[in-house]
Amino acid sequence: SGVRLEGDAGVTDGADGVQAETVGDPCRTSGDCDDHEVCNGEERCDPSTGLCVAGSSLPDFTQCRSVDERIASCVAGRCDLDYEEICIPAGPFLMGVDIDEAPDGFWLSHTVLPEWPKHVVTVSEYCIDRYEATNRRYRRCIDAGLCERPPEYGTCEDLDRPYVYADEFLDYPFYFAPLDRARQLCEFEGKRVPTEAEWEKAARGGCEFGADPTSCDPGDERMYPWGNDPPTAEHFQGWWSGVAGFAPVGSHPLGASPYGVMDMAGNVEEWTLDCDGIPDGGSVEEGTVGYLACRDGCTDPLSTCSNFVAAVTRGGHAYCVGASDDWEVRATARANRGGLSGSWMLGFRCVRSPVTHNPGEGAP
């Protein structure tokens, strides 16, 4: 698996960011019991038994900080790195490309959208899931009665082979996800679906990577999440990998974005909240409405759905026949794949505003 398995929580010595559980251990003082795990309450020594006990666990999906300073969510009393988040700093980044910078052979349709004009967008600080939403996470939401139970569907190799409900695919991306299912899971975890600008900044990187964090220059225009190097099978799961179908999330560390966000190219294509798509009866070029409105710069943009047929999707996909080619997994690439009914290649990840206190010391 590309991530630490949830079932491994509390059994390590901290190498993966989780301290070994002390509850039930012999103790003389409460200092013997502190495992530095913020989610399961304050550990103390019970003098009547001489054993470590813990206080009340924080609510599930309270934002927490692991012992190695990673941000995640409390789940079942543990700071669970299956839910790891990367907090993206506030500030500007370059979004999109100019029309003369579009790749050779770029074509427009009702599924592949314009990426121009290039413009500077400033976003507020936010935290984005390091990994795409997995079957493991979606099944937890189903068990809680807060996510719709989807029909079973299979893999590229065998459409009759269980996928969502098969334990062998727990840490694979949840796919065939209509936008309403994405919203259900994100809301269950105290989060939401990202905007296009939030998604692209997390994939492309902000201007703070350059010499002047308050302004952007051509060095901030990374073509792919990993930079400008041509894509290889080590960068993403997709057409270039030579393997149909999805991989466990986090399987391509060389493809990480400048912030360390994983799988922003390939694996599943991901929903955003923006509906800067093609209006009913409109031309493809009308898909630039939101970009044109921001050509002189804007802050935290969001194009509402109104009469547009679908939200914008990002990141390319690896589903079976027709998996995305290299130009479709560029950080600026935009698509309008599935409408509100979803599509076979679509998944998602979630975001939330950062907490204003030390993670794990209160509600998110």
C-alpha angles and dihedrals in degrees: 000000000000093000138047107273117244090230090062093064115127099009101092135078095241100279090123095040097269123105122221112263115256099189108120094020119128113260144178099192135015088253087071090061105050107112093172089240105141097191102065098055130253113322117222140169115258104218092201093062103018088231133119117255132179136223127236115313119242115251117277113271095024103146110253141180119231122223089263091052099257119143118236142133132280108244122174090346096308132101093243116206092198080080096046116157133200114214111219115209122238116258145084132312136173111257125195131350134265116258093252090055095057112119120265110274093023108163132189126221139140088282103041111056135200117267098199153150101035110231142168116254126187116207131191118240114283139162120235129194110262089216135041114258109277136210087251092059095042092050090054088056091048090051089052090054093239101104127062113252105238124212114264115262133176144232131275090259095049122013090195094054112103114251115161094041098036115103091216088068099044094117096041119102118274106241142177083060120163114209092255091060090050090052092048094055095042091050091047088057094046093255141096141222112279125249119243091255093051091048094048095046091051089050100040104030132238133267091260087084089069131070095271114041092194096061138038131233135178091276088069093061100093112180098208131021090259094047132263101318114119113264121261135180087268092061103055147356108252146076093334092052091065090223123107118221135027133310130213109281113268094026094128108054092167087064095059119131121246088270094047098257110153134225097009085143119053131343100083125359109238136228125236129190095241121102099194088139132118117305118227107282091004133127124258091246089065086074087083095066094110093043092051090051088056100041091113092045133276143193126240095343122196125178108210122223101244104146098342115125099226147000119259119262127206143197109039125256143244101211113142117277115018097025113174119280123223097274091054092059095056112124091246098048115121131192142175102211116153117011116217091313094070130228139239096259100044128109133142150208129220138235137196139182113265119259117253095226136046106302113256095027097094146349120316 
